[in-house]
Amino acid sequence: PLEVNFPSVNGAVEYNWNFGDGNISNSSTPTHTFENNSNNSQNFLVSLVATSPFGCKDSSTQQISVNPNPNANFVSSEYTSCSPLTTTLTNNSTNSTIYEWSIGDSTFYNTNSTFNIGINNTASYSQNYEVKLIATNNYDCKDSLSQNIIVYPKVNAEFTSDTVGCNPLSVSFINNSVGASEFLWDFDNGISNTNANNQNHLYINNTSNVLYFYPSLTIESVFGCKDSIQKAIEVFPSPNASFTASEYVGCSPIYIDFTNNSTNAQEYIWNFGDGNSSDMLNTNNYEYTNSSTSDFSYSVKLIAKNQYNCLDSVNQNIVVYPQVKADFVSDSIGCSPLEIDFYNLSIGQDYLWDFGDGSISNSSNNQSHTYTNTGNEQTSYLAKLNVQNDYGCSDSIQKEITVLAQPNAQFSVSENNGCHP
């Protein structure tokens, strides 16, 4: 609106003002406000009839041109929001052609009826941003409107973790989020929690295929601002190492067949517990010995490996009892009566001598035994030694003893006495 101050007239005492807009005044120096609510410039013819004290009159006219005023008006789709804020400004201004916008210290011109702006609050507290529109028309008349937009501080969800591994995969989640007061962990396997601390979680893959999990972290600030992040966890299947042995306990030497029952594996390493190893699928007739006097345990380990370089292992013990060795030396042939000395070279605790002629002995010492042949032909006997230890291990040896028949010396003479010659 245009406010005009009108001056007084020299020598006049009576005033009749007509402002041309339906309003009048009798003031000597009136002030009048002209309004133009149209879209175009509007002229008002102002007239004054002045009268002197003597009744003399004079009149004057003057045109007042009032340009239309623009109407600055806009709305924002968001007035309070979290950073980064994106809002749509809709320009509802009228009677204007030039639009100058300012947001904080930034100024720009935009004639679009709607457009988007972004505001990023990098502070740790809420900030008030003034959005101002100055609308200008062709007559250089201006109008302005300011509105405030509150932008809450930004929250950023972030965590680091391992992303790939073999079953079972223990994953450590490191919470690197900023600006949050509430947290929700979803591990994508039916388990979640609201702990703000770093997390440890175990992923299981009991299949023969690769499994993918997509854990996420959702955070929220005290202003209700939210953010979330999701990452992929790749869990490889593990092989299942398994084997059986033909025997698990035995006397030295023991010969064992190992049967590989592993699944989901392509490579194998056997450690037999005696310093030897093998990469064969199965191992047959493997020999274990024990030269000590007490039992000894060998830890057999099978390591199975699949195409993802995942490993599994299994251990089983093979108990080997001390070796028993039956042995003796002796003569093997002679004339009846034949005395044989047996020299015991055996290793063991319990001994049983069977001389083959019905005689036996339990002595561990060397033995002496006499064989008799009363017949006319040679006779053979099987001398056997059976040796056993405290673990029930046994061994035996037998040797043939040949007893030659004793000759019976006899002769006769035709004369028992007589004269010489």
SULKA-V160257 format. One line per field, one symbol per residue. ss: DSSP state (A for helix, B for strand, O for the rest). phi: phi as a letter, one per 30 degrees, with the letter a starting at -180 (. if undefined). A space follows every 50 residues. Layout:
BEGIN
ss->???
phi->???
END
This chain:
BEGIN
ss->OBBBBOOOOOOBBBBBBBOOOOOBBOOOOOBBBBOOOOOOOBBBBBBBBB BBOOOOBBBBBBBBBBOOOOBOOBBBOOOBBBOOBBBBBBBOOBOOOBBB BBBOOBBBBOOOOBBBBBBOOOOOOOBBBBBBBBBBOOOOOBBBBBBBBB BBOOOBOOBBOOOBBBOOBBBBBBBOOBOOOBBBBBOOOOOBBOOOOOBB BBBOOOOOOOBBBOOBBBBBOOOOOBBBBBOOBBBBOOOBOOBBBOOOBB BOOBBBBBBBOOBOOOBBBBBOOOOOBBOOOOBBBBBBOOOOOOOBBBBB BBBBBOOOOOBBBBBBBBBBBOOOBOOBBOOOBBBOOBBBBBBBOOBOOB BBBBOOOOOBBOOOOOBBBBBOOOOOOOBBBBBBBBBBOOOOOBBBBBBB BBBBOOOOOOOOOOOOOOOOO
phi->.cccccddcdicbbbbcbdibjcbacddbdcbcccbcccbdbcbccbbcc bddcidcbbabaccccddcdbdaabcdbcbaddddbbcccdcdbhbbcbc cbbiccbacacddbacbbbcccdcbdbccccbbccbcdcidbbbbcbcbc cdddcbdabcadcalcddccccccdcdbiccbbbcbdibicbacddddbb bcccbccccdccbbdbbcbbcdcidbabbbbccccddcdcdaabcdbcba cddccbcccdcdbhbbbbbccdicjcbacddbbchdcbbbcdcbdbcccc bcccbcdcidcbbbcbccccdedcbcaabadbaldddccccccdcdblcc bbcbdicjcbacdcddbbbccbbcdccdbcbcdbbccbcdcidbabbbbd cccddddcdbabbdbcalddd
END
